[in-house]
Amino acid sequence: MADTSAITDKLERKKVKRAARKAAPPKGSRAGARGENKAKVKKAARGKSKR
């Protein structure tokens, strides 16, 4: 994205960022599922307390 740290006017910064987002090439499709790297939680047996 464009470096907008020098722009102090909020609306002007917004305009520049929007233009940069529009001009950027589209992102490719995902390689894997969104949460594939999340830590998996084991399911507890029925009737057991988790803590």
MARZA-382968 format. One record per residue: x, y, z of N, C-alpha, C in turn; residue in three letters. Coordinates in steps of 0.2 Angstrom, whole numbers, plus 2048, in hexadecimal, padded with zeros to 3 digits. Example, Ala and Ser with C-alpha at 12.3 -4.5 7.8 and 13.67 -1.06 7.14 Angstrom:
8427E482783E7EA8278427F0827ala
8407F58238447FB824840800827ser
//
This chain:
8047FA800800800800804806800met
80280C7FE8058127FD807814804ala
80D81880580F81A80B80C82180Casp
80782181180382781380582A819thr
80B82981C80D82C82280E833822ser
81083681C81183D81B80B84181Bala
80583E8197FF8418187FC84281Eile
7FA8488207F784A8267EF84A826thr
7ED84C8207E584D81F7E284681Fasp
7DE8448237DB83E8237D783C81Dlys
7D384081A7CF83E8147D483D80Eleu
7D984180E7DE8418087E283A809glu
7E483880F7E78328107E382C80Earg
7DC82D8107D782780E7D7827806lys
7D782C8037D682C7FC7DC8297F8lys
7E282A7FB7E88277F87E88207FAval
7E681E8007E68178017E18137FDlys
7DC8167FC7D68127F87D98117F1arg
7DC8177EE7DF8167E77E48117E7ala
7E88107EC7EE80B7EC7EB8047ECala
7E68047F07E27FD7F17DF7FB7EAarg
7DC8007E77D97FE7E17DE7FD7DBlys
7E48007DB7E97FF7D67ED7F87D8ala
7ED7F67DE7F17F07DF7EE7EA7DCala
7F27E57DA7F07DF7D67EC7DB7DBpro
7E77D77D87E37D37DD7E77CD7E0pro
7E67CC7E67E97C77EA7E77C07E7lys
7EC7BB7E77EA7B47E57E67B17E9gly
7E47AB7E77E07A77EC7E47A47F1ser
7E17A27F77E479F7FC7E77997FBarg
7ED7977FE7F17917FD7ED78C801ala
7EB78E8077E878980C7E278C80Fgly
7DF7898147DA78B8187DC79181Cala
7D779681E7D979C8227DC79A828arg
7D979582C7DC7938337E078D833gly
7E378C82E7E778582E7ED786833glu
7F078C8357F578C8397F378E841asn
7ED78E8427EA78F8497EB78984Dlys
7ED78A8537EE7848587E7781859ala
7E777A8587E17768587E077485Flys
7D97748617D87738687D476C868val
7D776886C7D476186D7CD761870lys
7C975D86E7C275D8717C2759877lys
7C075B87D7C07588837BA753883ala
7BB74D8877B67488877B074B88Bala
7AB7488897A474A88D7A574A894arg
7A374F8987A374F89F7A97518A2gly
7AE75289E7B57548A17B575C8A1lys
7B875F8A77B87668A77BF7688A3ser
7BF76E8A07C577089C7CA7728A1lys
7C87758A67CD7788AB7CC7758B2arg
//
